[in-house]
Amino acid sequence: MARVQKPSNYLFFALPVRRRPTCASNTFHRLTRPVSTPLRQKSSSAATPFMYDLASTASEEPRWKATPSRMATRGTPNRIFKGADQMNINKSPEKLDRILTRVIGEGGDSMLSDEVKWLAVTHKSFDHGRRGFNDRLAYLAKPTGKRIIELQASLSLIAGSTTTPEPARLDEYGREPFKHPALTGLAGLTRDRKVMVISKTRMAQLANKYGLMQVLRWKPKKLNDEDSSGVEIVLMQTLCAIVGAISLQRGGEVANRIAKERILEPLGLKS
């Protein structure tokens, strides 16, 4: 195979190798820089860490009562929260205590702290969630109010079941199914019955009966149509959040009792 010869006029240029700067060279150039060219100074605001004014933060109102100043949005509030002035949002602690007494029963106004009271009746749509909201109390915390209500509903369905169990079938191998008195009502526990008892519509009606709508803090998507804005889900979530708050501050025994006596029994489910 013939070798291809390079043309005689083909020139090769060696690129200069850039020397890597060293500490010694950096120091030399820094010392020999002309005095007329001042060194660039860093801004003191960037060099100094940001310090919070602890005195002003401590003097602020509680978060449930007013939006924290460091979370306030710049601009005209009426433009940002369009229609907010048309919402009749409760600001009276006495009114909230009266409604909680209806929901929880005697002593319900003193069962929760002030912060948790307002947190339980605040939806995340209110003030863009800057004052806290009840999602964790209703769904995410352990134990949640929704899980407590579902558990007590399941136990009540099992205890009060009148469903006749299926007749035993003859087994060709002579095996007998396991039987126990605690499992006699298990046939009455079905998903359809459970959903029918604690549906969002029935729980929203119960919340309206207690008057939770008077103290609920939320901002509907459509001010003239609360149903399409999801008011039923918001009311059901508020009931679950109240039970979840009680379980965290008063214990599971009190929360289970209130879930049975104040929510399930009015819905027609007795244990």
N, C-alpha and C positions, 0 to 999 in steps of 0.2 A: 504494500500500500504506500503510495507516494506521500511524502511529508509536505505539508504546506509551509512555505517559507514566508516569514513576515516581511513586509516591505521595508526597504532600507530607510525610508523617510519617516518611519513610525517611531515617535519619540516617547519615552517614558519619563514622567516627572514624579519625583518622590515628594509626597506631601510632608510638610514640616510637622513634627510631633510636638503637640502642645504639652508643656511640662505641667505636671500636677502641682498645684500650689501647696506649700508646706507651711507649718506654723511659723517657721523662721522668716519666710518671704512675706507672709501676711503682716508680721510685726514690723518688718523693714519698711514696707510700703506705707503702713500706718504712721510710722515715725517720720518718714521723709515727705509726707503730704504737705503741700504749701499751706501756710497759715491763713492765707486769704480765702481759701475754700473751707468754710465751716463744716464740721461733721454733722450728719443728719441726726437729729434728736427725735427720739420716740415721744409720742404723745403721753403725757402723764396720766390721761384718763384710761389709756389702754394698758399702761404698765401697772397702774394701781387697781387692785381688785375692787369690784363693786360691793359696797357695804350697805346693808339694809338699815334703815332708820328704825331701830327697835322701839324707840319711844313712841313714834307715830303709829307703828303697827299695833302696839299694845293698846293704844287709846282708841282704835277703830271699833266700830260697832260689830257685834257678832255676824258671822257670815250668813246665817239664816235670816237676819234682819235687814241687811243691806249688802249690795254688791261690793266686794273688796275693792279698794281704790286701785290696787295694782292690777286688777282684772277688768277695770272699766274700759269701755271702748271709746275711742276718740270720735267725735262727730255729734250730730244731733240725734238724741235718743228717739225722737218721734219718727225720724226717717228710718232709723235702723229697726226699731220695733214698731212696725206699722200697725196701727190699731190697738196698741197696748193700752192707750188711755181709755178704750172702750171696755176693757175687761175689768170686772169687779173682783179683784183679788183681795182676799181677806188679809188684814194686817193686825187683827186683834187677838192677842193671846187668850183673853177670856173666852172668846167665841170658840177658839180651837179647843180649849179645855172642856167646854160644854159638849161639843160634838164627840170628843174622845170618851167622855163619860157615857154617852149613848152607845158608842161602839163597844167599849171594853166592859162597861158596867161601873158599879160603885168603886170610887177610888181610881178611875182611869185617868183622871187629870194629873195625878201624882205618880203614876206608874213609870213614866218615861221622863227623861231630862228634856229641857227646853229645846236643845239642838236636835235631838232625835225626834221629837214631836214634829217639828217643822220639816225635817228631812223625810219623814214617812209620808207626808201629804204633798210633797213637791215632786212634780214630774220633770223629766230632763228637758222638756220643751220650754219650761219657765226660765226666763232670763238666760237662755242658752246654756243652762246647766252650771252657771258660775256660782250659784249658791248651794250646790249639791243637789242630788236627786235620789230617788228611792229604788233604783234598779237593783243595787246590791242587797238591800233588805228584802226585796220581793223574790229575786231569782238567783243571785250570785253568791250570797253569803252562805255559811254553813252553820246551823241549818237554816234554810230559807222559809219564809212564810208560806210560799206556795207548796213546798214539799210537806210541811206540817199539815196543811189543810187536806192535801191529797191523801196523806197517810191516815188521818182520822176518818176521812170519807171511806177509805177502803175498809178500815176496821169496823165502821158502822154498817157498811153493806154486808160484811160477813156475819156480824152478830145479828142483824135484823133480817136476814134472808129467809124467805118462805118458799124458795124454789125447791121443788122435789128433785132429788138427785136421780140421775139416770139408773134404770134397773141394771143390776149386775148381769153380765153376760157369761155364759158358760164357756170356760176355757178348755180346749182339747187336751191340755197338759195338766189340768187340775189346779192351776194357779189361782190364787185369790188376791184381789187388790187390797192394798193397805187401807185400813179404816181407822179413823180417830175422831173423837167428838169435836175437836177444834176445827176439823175440816168439813163439818156438815154443811156450813153455810158458804163454802167456797164457790158453789155453783152460782150463787147470786152476784158474785163479783165479776162483772164484765166491763169492758172498756166503754161500751155504749151507755150503760147505766151510770157509770162514774162521771162521764162527760155530761150526761143529762142533768145530774144533780148539781155539779159545780161548774156549770157553763158560765161563760163570761156575761151572758144576758141576765141570768138569775142573780149572779153576784153583783152586777151593776145595779139591778133593781134593789137588792138589799142595801147596798151602799147609799143609794138615793133615799131609802127609807130612814137610814140613820142620819142623813143630812150631810154626808161627806162632800157633796157637791158645793156646799156653802164655804168650805175651807180648803178646797182643792186648789193648788197652785199649778197652773198649766197654761199653755197658749195654744189653742186649737189652730189647725191649718186654715179652716174657714170659720170666721167669727159668727156667721149667720147659720152655720150647719155643723153642730157639734157631733151629730151621729156619724156623718161621713168622716169626721176628723178623728174618730176612734175613741169617743168618750167612754164606751163600755170597757174597753181594754184598760184605759187609764184608771177607771174606778176600781176594777178588779185588782189591778196592780197595787193600788193604794191599800185595799183591804189586806192583801198578802204582805205588804210592807209593814203594816201595823203589827201583824202577828210575828213577822220576822224580828221587828224591833223589840217586842216583848220577850222573845226567846233569847235574844242577846243580852238583854239587861235584867230580866227576871228569871230566866231559866226555862228549860223545855217543859217542865210540869205545868207551869202557869200558862205557857203558850198553848199547850195541847188542850187545857181546860177551856180557855177562851175560844179556841177554834171550834170546839164542840158546842159550847153553850151559846156563843154569840154569832156564829156563822152557820154551822151545819144544822143545828136544831131549828132556827128560823127558816131554813130552806126545806124543812120537812124530813130531815134525816136524823133519827134519834138512835142512840147506841143502847 
